[in-house]
Amino acid sequence: MKRIKKIIYISLVSVLICTIGCANMGSVSKNNNSTLSSHFKGLFHLGAAINEETILGKDSKSVSIVKSEFNSITPENSLKWMYIQPKANQFEFKAADRYVQLGLENDMYIVGHALVWHNQLADFMQTINDADEIQGYIANHINTVVSRYKGKIDAWDVVNEAFDEDGSLRKSVFYNNLGEDYIEDVFKLAKKADPQADLIYNDYNFYKPKKRAGILKMVKKFKSKGVKIDGVGVQAHWDLKSPSIDQIEQIILDVHAAGVPVSFTELDISVLPNPWEMVGAEVTQNFSQFEGDPKMSPYPNKLPSKVQKQLAKRYHDIFKLFVKHSDKINRVTFWGVMDKHSWLNDWPINGRTNYPLLFDRNYNPKPAYKSVLEVNTNPKN
Ligand code: 9MR
């Protein structure tokens, strides 16, 4: 019911926006009272990943930004396997329940992240060497978690980061035990537990053609076999230059051609040096030998205004593209609320000072925030 009401609401708002947009062709639709989510309403959901402090209400400033600026939330860590089921058959739902409650109270599009992922998996799962045993745990995990939030969590990242850079399947504990069909089986289990939830495959480095092709081959196979999949999640851990706007556009077009909408699920823009040409979010990469090297963290106190402007322009260009293709995009989610809490301060080198989001270390909107609100929301412009 909640979902049907939302669809009707979004459709009505879309018609209204189109009517206004068509009457004012060429005018910038900036409204001074806009928030991020109201600015893009009718085009796509606008979300943020929230950490446990925010979920538990301990960071009231983040909570207030989330409530006023966003209409979708993703739990940065709290629903991952290692926290939800740290020991076999022992479930911990305290933070997850609070998370879902926050989303419901504020009528948000609530995302569950992530059901099956090789990383942040409970210890007991990582050493299993038996197909039936691991299959049993996966089925129990999905039934228990997805059923608990049936009708409340709107979308699940069902499988996360299952592909390698060359487009083949990652040799994870799931693949090693179950072979290549495990992803399909997991999607079927999720559908059984909540037939209405949007089921998403989520990954990074979609701008790499081989990886994208591998993932989209699977999506097309699911579609042709009638296996429910409702979208692809493109993580979008990017930097000031890469991927290019053309590369991002190609991702949108290719995902759309595979028959599903795209969501940009983990958007942030690193402004720090990346001398190894290393882009993406493979968390196992370690560059600890560079810790404390000032060349690798050139802005420890303040982001120079020149870089601040580059960041603002980069975000503006990205959102302009998102608006252009808003008919193919379901959601755009920032990976965090404000700079101080971003995972990018500690990856790939610990202890750096990064500035990847729209709110600064004092919870104030940055020039990039303003530049995003200045994006014309008429897709035809
Ligand atoms: O932001 C998350 C960080 O707090 C965790 O330490 C890290 C552990 O892997 O995971 C981060 O979130 C990841 C997300 O769940 C999946 N895609 C990549 C994200 C950044 O690593």
Boltz pocket constraint, residues with backbone or C-beta under 6 A from the ligand:
constraints:
  - pocket:
      binder: B
      contacts: [[A, 76], [A, 77], [A, 119], [A, 120], [A, 160], [A, 235], [A, 266], [A, 281], [A, 283], [A, 343]]
      max_distance: 6.0
